[in-house]
Amino acid sequence: MHIRENHEISKTGKIYKKWYFNTLSFEQFAELGNAFYKLDDEKLKWRKVIPIDIKDLISDLSLAYWFMDDGSNKWKNKVLAMRICTESFSELEINMLIAVLKEKFNINANKSFHNNNWRLYIGVENYDKMKELIYPHIIPSMRYKFPV
């Protein structure tokens, strides 16, 4: 990995310190990358997708990583509920995720419409199951996201 520092001066004369880094890509991960990203021919951009075999790919550990990245407690920790931001996925993909969470982990999830997109919502009644499943994998600096 290459890390570099850069100083930029704003229009007001304030100096900002910025850090840049690049990561490496490995052929070994190409299969997973191709499963989760598809080229949108209309926009000529890559789009995140839920692969059809997500049930075989998802585990308690990967669910924990996903929660640490895109999850949060719901209603500012006023209830023991959580959400996972899934706004880039279609309603069909969200429904598939809901079915997989139920079938594989016995977690009842719902979807909620937010800013013209869908979010995955895990209610109070599934808090204990989610906590047992993913909390052991949540690193200490990310536990603030988990409802308490």
Sequence and secondary structure as in RCSB ss.txt:
>XXXX:A:sequence
MHIRENHEISKTGKIYKKWYFNTLSFEQFAELGNAFYKLDDEKLKWRKVIPIDIKDLISDLSLAYWFMDDGSNKW
KNKVLAMRICTESFSELEINMLIAVLKEKFNINANKSFHNNNWRLYIGVENYDKMKELIYPHIIPSMRYKFPV
>XXXX:A:secstr
 EEEEEEEE TTS EEEEEEEE    GGGHHHHHHHEEEETTTTEEEE   TTHHHH  HHHHHHHHHHHEEEGG
GGTSS EEE  TTS HHHHHHHHHHHHHHH   EEEEEETTEEEEEE GGGHHHHHHHHGGGS GGGGGGS  
